[in-house]
Amino acid sequence: MLRPILIAASSILYVKGHGPDWGNRIFLTSFPATIEAKLTDGNGSVVCFAYGRPADANREGVWVLMSGQDEVGYWHYQCNFVRVSRFKSYDLMIRVSDVGPGADRVMVIPTLEGGGTELP
């Protein structure tokens, strides 16, 4: 019998075309929109649900802006280190609402990244 291999994964919304410089960081932490993300498995069960606005600190209702040398993205604690199986299919739904001025300048690339194999 095959046992499912579970992977600790995180949902990240990488921002396309914006570098990690401070001018962009200020704009991206006050990005005028509400973001909702829901990851469901093939049976329709919710694996993670995140809702909030972009900001610069990890707290309830916030998509935290992270940045590295060449990348910028948002993550939410409710979809961080989610357990997924490589033997299942998943659907990711992202909804953006309450959009304000300047939001049309931001495009994100949703990504599910695994950190490593976790055995049950």
Secondary structure, DSSP 8 states (H G I E B T S, - for coil): -----EEEEEEEEEEET--S-HHHHHHHHT-S-EEEEEEEETTS-EEEEEEEEEESS--TTEEEEEE-SS-EEEE-GGGSSEEEETTS-EEEEEEEES--TTGGG-EEEEEEEEEEEE--
